[in-house]
């Protein structure tokens, strides 16, 4: 009887030790993170995740993951920042930043980013892509028979995007603008700081800056919102004869005109 009691106590102790061990092992167990691409219309994207550092980054074809829950990754438990990015061409990844090389404009980036609670066994994110660039169309009106003597450069203090939250990355942005046969130049700006930062247009004559157009200030006067999920396009008109610069925003009826001394 004493031996049987001893065996029962020994078995109970082993079961208790095993269950304690299981509890200890479950604490560092990863979380299964699912990313749903059902609302993503882009064909190819780079999907990534960060905790204290990058967890994973992978280029995928969206068509390979047509079903909800078909894209899964294990991540450490805790808060995880996810990002899905498409449209990369010239921009360069550096850690969590997507940077614009000096002398280039921004790529036509569509992206999604969020912070996911991954404390349980499973977590889910749904990729909803938004426009992270503003196309700027600059039209220069030149009287017939005149040779336009000036050149333009767009400058800013934002050089890219933080993929973890789609916020602007501070740095030098500078791109020379070329007019096509219709005297139009198109370039892409990344998402700027809330007040537009140091966004400006430089006008050159024979290599010398003769005028600085404070685009940030003028665009802000129109009520442009750099925090919108999908950035609106901007139109700039330069009237050589009138020495006038006009600015409008896609879909807006009213624009602003500003006199400049050129």
ZAPARO-640416 format. One record per residue (C-alpha): residue number from 1; x, y, z. Coordinates in Angstrom, 3 decimals. Example, Ala and Ser with C-alpha at 12.3 -4.5 7.8 and 13.67 -1.06 7.14 Angstrom:
BEGIN
[site 1,[12.300,-4.500,7.800]]
[site 2,[13.670,-1.060,7.140]]
This chain:
BEGIN
[site 1,[0.000,0.000,0.000]]
[site 2,[2.847,2.348,0.872]]
[site 3,[4.582,1.509,-2.427]]
[site 4,[1.366,2.252,-4.387]]
[site 5,[1.018,5.613,-2.614]]
[site 6,[4.632,6.413,-3.468]]
[site 7,[4.024,5.587,-7.162]]
[site 8,[0.906,7.793,-7.266]]
[site 9,[2.832,10.698,-5.764]]
[site 10,[5.689,10.148,-8.268]]
[site 11,[3.299,10.081,-11.273]]
[site 12,[1.541,13.231,-10.034]]
[site 13,[4.875,14.987,-9.664]]
[site 14,[5.912,14.007,-13.191]]
[site 15,[2.604,15.229,-14.624]]
[site 16,[2.978,18.495,-12.713]]
[site 17,[6.533,18.949,-13.965]]
[site 18,[5.469,18.205,-17.548]]
[site 19,[2.573,20.662,-17.441]]
[site 20,[4.823,23.337,-15.967]]
[site 21,[7.358,22.659,-18.706]]
[site 22,[4.648,23.010,-21.366]]
[site 23,[3.591,26.343,-19.913]]
[site 24,[7.160,27.590,-19.950]]
[site 25,[7.674,26.469,-23.566]]
[site 26,[4.435,28.116,-24.743]]
[site 27,[5.517,31.611,-23.666]]
[site 28,[8.086,32.130,-26.490]]
[site 29,[5.937,30.321,-29.053]]
[site 30,[5.508,32.415,-32.206]]
[site 31,[2.252,33.865,-33.462]]
[site 32,[0.867,32.890,-36.863]]
[site 33,[0.317,36.153,-38.765]]
[site 34,[-2.041,36.040,-41.758]]
[site 35,[-2.070,38.835,-44.350]]
[site 36,[-5.176,38.974,-46.532]]
[site 37,[-4.594,40.296,-50.092]]
[site 38,[-8.262,40.152,-51.098]]
[site 39,[-8.479,43.967,-51.311]]
[site 40,[-5.098,44.434,-53.007]]
[site 41,[-5.375,45.138,-56.751]]
[site 42,[-1.631,45.354,-57.363]]
[site 43,[0.034,42.432,-59.122]]
[site 44,[3.399,42.333,-57.344]]
[site 45,[4.211,43.589,-53.878]]
[site 46,[6.903,43.413,-51.246]]
[site 47,[5.470,42.349,-47.901]]
[site 48,[7.493,42.870,-44.736]]
[site 49,[7.195,42.948,-40.960]]
[site 50,[9.157,44.533,-38.137]]
[site 51,[9.351,44.121,-34.392]]
[site 52,[12.466,45.488,-32.723]]
[site 53,[14.126,44.689,-36.067]]
[site 54,[13.056,43.305,-39.430]]
[site 55,[11.255,39.968,-39.072]]
[site 56,[10.803,39.144,-42.751]]
[site 57,[10.704,40.792,-46.181]]
[site 58,[9.542,39.020,-49.314]]
[site 59,[8.632,39.920,-52.895]]
[site 60,[5.497,38.060,-53.975]]
[site 61,[2.950,37.817,-56.775]]
[site 62,[-0.465,38.603,-55.268]]
[site 63,[-2.175,36.054,-57.550]]
[site 64,[-0.305,33.285,-55.740]]
[site 65,[-2.283,34.076,-52.573]]
[site 66,[-5.903,34.408,-53.744]]
[site 67,[-7.582,32.911,-50.678]]
[site 68,[-8.062,34.526,-47.297]]
[site 69,[-5.446,33.176,-44.932]]
[site 70,[-3.248,31.749,-47.679]]
[site 71,[-0.286,34.032,-46.832]]
[site 72,[1.016,33.136,-43.377]]
[site 73,[4.214,33.838,-41.493]]
[site 74,[5.325,33.179,-37.949]]
[site 75,[6.290,36.274,-35.970]]
[site 76,[7.420,36.826,-32.378]]
[site 77,[4.601,37.593,-29.977]]
[site 78,[4.067,41.281,-29.335]]
[site 79,[3.328,44.299,-31.509]]
[site 80,[4.347,43.806,-35.156]]
[site 81,[4.469,46.514,-37.837]]
[site 82,[3.464,45.183,-41.238]]
[site 83,[3.928,46.813,-44.632]]
[site 84,[2.937,45.976,-48.188]]
[site 85,[4.552,48.084,-50.933]]
[site 86,[4.216,48.166,-54.723]]
[site 87,[5.616,50.404,-57.449]]
[site 88,[9.282,50.364,-56.472]]
[site 89,[11.546,51.269,-59.374]]
[site 90,[14.444,53.579,-58.490]]
[site 91,[13.855,53.989,-54.772]]
[site 92,[16.200,52.053,-52.499]]
[site 93,[15.408,50.103,-49.329]]
[site 94,[17.592,50.873,-46.322]]
[site 95,[16.327,49.131,-43.226]]
[site 96,[12.709,50.239,-42.790]]
[site 97,[13.201,53.263,-45.058]]
[site 98,[12.456,53.503,-48.773]]
[site 99,[14.758,56.252,-50.045]]
[site 100,[14.820,58.350,-53.231]]
[site 101,[18.273,58.653,-54.835]]
[site 102,[19.390,62.250,-55.236]]
[site 103,[18.526,63.476,-58.723]]
[site 104,[15.443,61.239,-59.026]]
[site 105,[11.804,61.869,-58.238]]
[site 106,[9.662,59.487,-56.176]]
[site 107,[8.414,56.177,-57.513]]
[site 108,[4.664,55.697,-57.950]]
[site 109,[4.314,53.935,-54.609]]
[site 110,[1.114,52.354,-53.368]]
[site 111,[1.444,50.990,-49.865]]
[site 112,[-0.235,49.646,-46.750]]
[site 113,[1.120,49.708,-43.202]]
[site 114,[-0.318,48.987,-39.787]]
[site 115,[0.545,47.796,-36.292]]
[site 116,[-0.808,44.355,-35.482]]
[site 117,[-1.320,42.879,-32.011]]
[site 118,[0.329,39.466,-32.203]]
[site 119,[-0.014,38.329,-28.601]]
[site 120,[-2.093,35.219,-29.242]]
[site 121,[-1.670,32.123,-31.353]]
[site 122,[-3.059,33.833,-34.471]]
[site 123,[-3.321,37.391,-35.815]]
[site 124,[-4.553,38.901,-39.059]]
[site 125,[-3.924,41.959,-41.233]]
[site 126,[-5.713,43.023,-44.432]]
[site 127,[-3.649,44.837,-47.063]]
[site 128,[-5.465,47.973,-48.262]]
[site 129,[-3.198,49.935,-50.586]]
[site 130,[-3.115,53.746,-50.742]]
[site 131,[-1.398,56.267,-53.045]]
[site 132,[1.782,57.552,-51.398]]
[site 133,[2.855,60.029,-54.089]]
[site 134,[1.580,63.238,-55.633]]
[site 135,[2.043,63.659,-59.361]]
[site 136,[3.000,67.238,-60.119]]
[site 137,[2.256,68.507,-63.623]]
[site 138,[4.034,71.748,-64.494]]
[site 139,[2.899,73.523,-67.657]]
[site 140,[4.990,76.452,-68.901]]
[site 141,[3.209,78.895,-71.209]]
[site 142,[5.700,80.348,-73.687]]
[site 143,[4.639,82.951,-76.257]]
[site 144,[4.978,81.664,-79.796]]
[site 145,[8.331,82.488,-81.296]]
[site 146,[10.053,82.903,-77.927]]
[site 147,[12.897,80.741,-76.675]]
[site 148,[12.394,79.894,-73.001]]
[site 149,[15.608,80.795,-71.146]]
[site 150,[14.928,79.216,-67.741]]
[site 151,[15.299,75.777,-66.166]]
[site 152,[13.642,74.325,-63.051]]
[site 153,[14.621,72.164,-60.076]]
[site 154,[12.267,70.755,-57.449]]
[site 155,[13.685,70.515,-53.909]]
[site 156,[12.445,69.210,-50.581]]
[site 157,[13.651,68.083,-47.162]]
[site 158,[11.858,64.727,-47.544]]
[site 159,[13.760,61.968,-49.339]]
[site 160,[11.610,58.900,-48.787]]
[site 161,[9.114,56.932,-46.719]]
[site 162,[9.230,54.885,-43.534]]
[site 163,[7.574,51.614,-44.525]]
[site 164,[6.469,50.867,-40.960]]
[site 165,[3.975,53.748,-40.823]]
[site 166,[4.247,55.477,-44.261]]
[site 167,[5.610,58.654,-42.647]]
[site 168,[8.074,60.969,-44.455]]
[site 169,[11.804,60.350,-44.100]]
[site 170,[13.852,63.520,-43.683]]
[site 171,[16.672,64.076,-46.160]]
[site 172,[17.649,65.913,-49.335]]
[site 173,[15.385,65.601,-52.376]]
[site 174,[16.437,67.353,-55.572]]
[site 175,[15.411,66.668,-59.150]]
[site 176,[15.954,68.698,-62.324]]
[site 177,[12.811,69.103,-64.421]]
[site 178,[12.719,68.758,-68.184]]
[site 179,[9.958,70.132,-70.410]]
[site 180,[8.540,67.927,-73.156]]
[site 181,[7.518,69.110,-76.628]]
[site 182,[4.316,70.553,-75.146]]
[site 183,[6.271,72.450,-72.458]]
[site 184,[4.996,70.141,-69.701]]
[site 185,[7.060,68.475,-67.001]]
[site 186,[5.721,65.733,-64.749]]
[site 187,[7.415,64.538,-61.558]]
[site 188,[6.352,62.656,-58.430]]
[site 189,[6.672,63.915,-54.877]]
[site 190,[6.726,61.585,-51.879]]
[site 191,[4.422,62.289,-48.946]]
[site 192,[5.702,65.503,-47.357]]
[site 193,[5.666,66.715,-43.767]]
[site 194,[2.298,67.920,-42.540]]
[site 195,[3.051,71.562,-43.376]]
[site 196,[4.886,70.757,-46.598]]
[site 197,[8.309,71.235,-45.034]]
[site 198,[10.876,72.862,-47.315]]
[site 199,[9.199,71.970,-50.618]]
[site 200,[10.141,74.581,-53.227]]
[site 201,[10.721,75.158,-56.918]]
[site 202,[13.964,76.799,-58.028]]
[site 203,[14.114,78.760,-61.285]]
[site 204,[17.539,79.032,-62.922]]
[site 205,[18.946,81.307,-65.591]]
[site 206,[22.343,80.253,-66.926]]
[site 207,[23.048,78.189,-63.814]]
[site 208,[22.066,80.905,-61.335]]
[site 209,[18.966,80.756,-59.126]]
[site 210,[16.845,83.786,-60.035]]
[site 211,[13.649,82.824,-58.167]]
[site 212,[12.575,80.413,-55.415]]
[site 213,[8.915,79.418,-55.458]]
[site 214,[7.736,78.416,-51.926]]
[site 215,[5.576,75.507,-53.060]]
[site 216,[4.978,74.254,-49.507]]
[site 217,[3.555,77.581,-48.407]]
[site 218,[1.440,78.114,-51.490]]
[site 219,[0.068,74.573,-51.546]]
[site 220,[-0.805,74.845,-47.846]]
[site 221,[-2.751,78.032,-48.561]]
[site 222,[-4.970,75.941,-50.823]]
[site 223,[-5.713,73.503,-48.005]]
[site 224,[-3.749,70.591,-49.444]]
[site 225,[-3.577,67.712,-46.972]]
[site 226,[-0.339,65.705,-46.888]]
[site 227,[-1.927,63.371,-44.310]]
[site 228,[-4.650,62.045,-46.635]]
[site 229,[-4.551,58.307,-47.211]]
[site 230,[-4.435,58.874,-50.985]]
[site 231,[-2.450,61.931,-52.060]]
[site 232,[-3.982,64.204,-54.681]]
[site 233,[-2.155,65.393,-57.794]]
[site 234,[-0.960,68.979,-58.149]]
[site 235,[-0.914,71.241,-61.198]]
[site 236,[1.482,74.166,-61.619]]
[site 237,[1.176,76.701,-64.405]]
[site 238,[4.043,79.047,-65.217]]
[site 239,[3.120,81.975,-67.465]]
[site 240,[6.337,83.363,-68.902]]
[site 241,[4.738,86.504,-70.359]]
[site 242,[2.807,87.434,-67.204]]
[site 243,[5.547,86.345,-64.770]]
[site 244,[2.831,84.412,-62.939]]
[site 245,[2.694,81.007,-61.273]]
[site 246,[-0.674,79.285,-60.709]]
[site 247,[-1.337,76.202,-58.594]]
[site 248,[-4.354,73.899,-58.572]]
[site 249,[-5.212,70.463,-57.218]]
[site 250,[-6.813,67.633,-59.152]]
[site 251,[-10.583,67.707,-58.840]]
[site 252,[-10.673,71.232,-57.420]]
[site 253,[-12.425,73.966,-59.376]]
[site 254,[-10.515,76.870,-57.888]]
[site 255,[-6.797,77.485,-58.064]]
[site 256,[-4.422,80.132,-56.810]]
[site 257,[-2.243,82.466,-58.850]]
[site 258,[0.891,84.124,-57.541]]
[site 259,[2.913,86.918,-59.120]]
[site 260,[6.661,86.351,-59.277]]
[site 261,[9.509,88.466,-60.520]]
[site 262,[11.317,86.564,-63.260]]
